[in-house]
């Protein structure tokens, strides 16, 4: 068992620290509510309309109709309703893990650092 899995199992509250600063703190439930839920499904029929799955983000559908996507936590029921017309032989809905939350925070921090470097470089021209 890795450390983040242990923290998920034992901690009431979690703080995420990046570059010596607390960037997020709260219960796992509160932190998970701020990010997307993962959905995977095996569909019996391929969606035919471009907007049929518009409630989903980051949609990937392979040649065997295996779908993976992300959805806001408050849109899970709408996402499932959007998938029902295509038949599902399997459906899995997974909340973000603590590792996902950490990676998201660090990716956002990396993006902010790159933007700051870019702005500073533009100002030096």
C-alpha positions in Angstrom: 0.0 0.0 0.0 1.5 3.4 -0.9 1.5 6.4 1.3 -1.4 8.3 -0.5 -3.6 5.2 -0.2 -2.9 5.1 3.5 -3.6 8.8 3.9 -7.0 8.3 2.0 -7.9 5.5 4.4 -6.9 7.2 7.7 -7.0 11.0 7.4 -10.1 13.1 8.2 -8.6 16.2 6.4 -5.8 16.6 3.9 -3.7 19.5 2.9 -1.8 19.7 -0.4 1.4 21.6 -0.2 3.2 22.9 -3.3 6.5 24.9 -3.1 6.0 25.3 0.6 2.5 26.8 0.4 -0.8 25.1 1.3 -2.7 25.2 -2.0 -5.7 23.0 -0.9 -7.1 21.8 2.4 -10.2 20.0 3.3 -11.9 16.6 3.6 -11.4 14.2 0.8 -15.1 14.6 -0.1 -14.7 18.3 -0.4 -11.5 18.1 -2.4 -13.0 15.5 -4.7 -16.1 17.7 -5.3 -13.7 20.2 -7.0 -12.5 17.8 -9.7 -14.0 15.4 -12.3 -15.1 11.8 -11.8 -13.8 9.1 -14.1 -16.4 7.1 -16.1 -15.6 4.0 -18.1 -18.2 2.0 -20.0 -18.5 -0.7 -22.7 -21.3 0.4 -25.1 -23.4 -1.9 -27.2 -23.9 0.7 -29.9 -21.6 3.6 -31.0 -23.0 7.1 -30.4 -24.0 8.5 -33.8 -24.7 12.2 -33.0 -21.8 14.6 -32.3 -23.5 16.2 -29.3 -24.9 12.9 -27.9 -22.3 12.8 -25.1 -21.8 16.6 -24.6 -22.2 16.2 -20.8 -18.9 14.2 -20.8 -15.4 15.7 -21.0 -12.2 14.1 -22.3 -14.2 11.5 -24.1 -12.2 8.6 -25.7 -14.0 5.8 -27.5 -12.1 3.0 -29.1 -12.9 0.6 -31.9 -14.5 -1.8 -29.5 -16.9 0.8 -28.1 -15.0 1.1 -24.8 -15.5 4.6 -23.6 -13.6 6.5 -21.0 -14.5 10.1 -20.0 -14.5 12.6 -17.2 -17.6 14.3 -15.8 -18.3 16.9 -13.0 -19.4 15.2 -9.8 -22.9 16.9 -10.1 -23.3 15.6 -13.6 -22.9 11.8 -13.0 -26.6 11.1 -13.3 -26.9 13.1 -16.5 -23.8 11.3 -17.9 -25.4 7.9 -17.2 -28.7 9.0 -18.8 -26.7 10.1 -21.9 -25.1 6.6 -22.1 -28.3 4.6 -21.6 -29.5 4.8 -25.3 -26.3 3.1 -26.4 -26.7 0.1 -24.1 -24.0 -0.7 -21.5 -22.5 -4.0 -20.7 -20.3 -2.4 -18.1 -20.2 0.9 -16.3 -17.6 2.1 -13.7 -17.8 5.5 -12.0 -14.7 6.3 -9.9 -14.0 9.4 -7.8 -10.6 11.1 -8.1 -8.0 9.4 -5.9 -5.8 11.5 -3.6 -3.0 10.9 -6.1 -5.2 12.4 -8.9 -5.8 15.4 -6.7 -2.1 15.9 -6.0 -1.2 15.5 -9.7 -3.9 18.0 -10.7 -2.6 20.6 -8.2 1.0 20.1 -9.3 0.0 20.3 -13.0 -1.9 23.5 -12.4 1.1 24.9 -10.5 3.4 23.9 -13.3 1.1 25.7 -15.8 1.1 28.8 -13.7 4.9 28.7 -13.4 5.2 28.4 -17.2 2.8 31.3 -17.7 4.8 33.5 -15.2 8.0 32.7 -17.0 6.4 33.5 -20.4 5.1 36.9 -19.1 8.4 37.7 -17.6 10.2 36.9 -20.8 7.8 39.1 -22.8 8.4 41.9 -20.4 12.2 41.7 -20.9 12.0 42.2 -24.6 
